[in-house]
Amino acid sequence: MKEKLLMEIKKLLQCMKNPIKSQIVLSLYQHPVLTPQELLELNDSISQATLYRTLKKMEEEEILEVASKTQKRGAIEKSYKLAESMLNFGNSVISLNDGDAYAKMFSDFVTELLVEFDNYSKQEPINIAEDGSGFSAVPIYATTDELAVYGKEIKKILEPAFKRTNPEQDLHTFATIITPPGKEKK
């Protein structure tokens, strides 16, 4: 069970570093079942050929499942949904309460971010001040319920940015990390 879980974590993280796959995954998180046409409408920066190639690959990788098939003008149109394993992997880590799997999941997450920063730093030219990347940390005091509320509020603020609305917009990864509680002296 643990090895399968670690493979699912790795698959999802690799998806999130691929701009096309990540747009598909985000669309399917927001709309649980979509046809390729609906995905194209939600993600107009993806060409039709690229979308179909990527959907086929994601189906083979068991990231997506076919929700239904419909006959349309002599062709079969598939509707897609995220595979159950992709929807439930976080709950699996939590229910197993496995510190090693949790640490591995975090390590893979941070590694993907490091790769993005490394790839960026090797590009020529870069403009750190103007390219819109950065990182910061701030200590906060919160209960787990308050953290859940903050997460929902951040998602609500960012929702307009889930879809490109302007050709000048670049794809960024907005990552959040909430550390486990520290054991401070009171």
WOFEN-V224629 format. One record per residue. N is the residue number from 1. RES is the residue in one small letter. BURIAL is # if it has 16 or more other C-alpha atoms within 10 Angstrom, else .. Layout:
BEGIN
((N;RES;BURIAL) (N;RES;BURIAL))
END
This chain:
BEGIN
((1;m;.) (2;k;.) (3;e;.) (4;k;.) (5;l;#) (6;l;#) (7;m;.) (8;e;#) (9;i;#) (10;k;#) (11;k;#) (12;l;#) (13;l;#) (14;q;.) (15;c;#) (16;m;#) (17;k;#) (18;n;.) (19;p;.) (20;i;#) (21;k;#) (22;s;#) (23;q;#) (24;i;#) (25;v;#) (26;l;.) (27;s;#) (28;l;#) (29;y;.) (30;q;.) (31;h;.) (32;p;.) (33;v;#) (34;l;#) (35;t;#) (36;p;#) (37;q;.) (38;e;.) (39;l;#) (40;l;#) (41;e;.) (42;l;#) (43;n;#) (44;d;.) (45;s;.) (46;i;#) (47;s;.) (48;q;.) (49;a;.) (50;t;.) (51;l;#) (52;y;.) (53;r;.) (54;t;.) (55;l;#) (56;k;.) (57;k;.) (58;m;#) (59;e;#) (60;e;.) (61;e;.) (62;e;#) (63;i;#) (64;l;#) (65;e;#) (66;v;.) (67;a;.) (68;s;.) (69;k;.) (70;t;.) (71;q;.) (72;k;.) (73;r;.) (74;g;.) (75;a;.) (76;i;.) (77;e;.) (78;k;#) (79;s;#) (80;y;#) (81;k;#) (82;l;#) (83;a;#) (84;e;.) (85;s;#) (86;m;#) (87;l;.) (88;n;.) (89;f;#) (90;g;.) (91;n;.) (92;s;#) (93;v;#) (94;i;.) (95;s;.) (96;l;.) (97;n;.) (98;d;.) (99;g;.) (100;d;.) (101;a;#) (102;y;#) (103;a;.) (104;k;.) (105;m;#) (106;f;.) (107;s;.) (108;d;#) (109;f;#) (110;v;.) (111;t;.) (112;e;#) (113;l;#) (114;l;.) (115;v;.) (116;e;.) (117;f;.) (118;d;.) (119;n;.) (120;y;#) (121;s;.) (122;k;.) (123;q;.) (124;e;.) (125;p;.) (126;i;.) (127;n;.) (128;i;.) (129;a;.) (130;e;.) (131;d;.) (132;g;.) (133;s;.) (134;g;.) (135;f;.) (136;s;.) (137;a;.) (138;v;.) (139;p;.) (140;i;.) (141;y;.) (142;a;.) (143;t;.) (144;t;.) (145;d;.) (146;e;.) (147;l;.) (148;a;.) (149;v;.) (150;y;.) (151;g;.) (152;k;.) (153;e;.) (154;i;.) (155;k;.) (156;k;.) (157;i;.) (158;l;.) (159;e;.) (160;p;.) (161;a;.) (162;f;.) (163;k;#) (164;r;.) (165;t;.) (166;n;.) (167;p;.) (168;e;.) (169;q;.) (170;d;.) (171;l;.) (172;h;.) (173;t;.) (174;f;.) (175;a;.) (176;t;.) (177;i;.) (178;i;.) (179;t;.) (180;p;.) (181;p;.) (182;g;.) (183;k;.) (184;e;.) (185;k;.) (186;k;.))
END
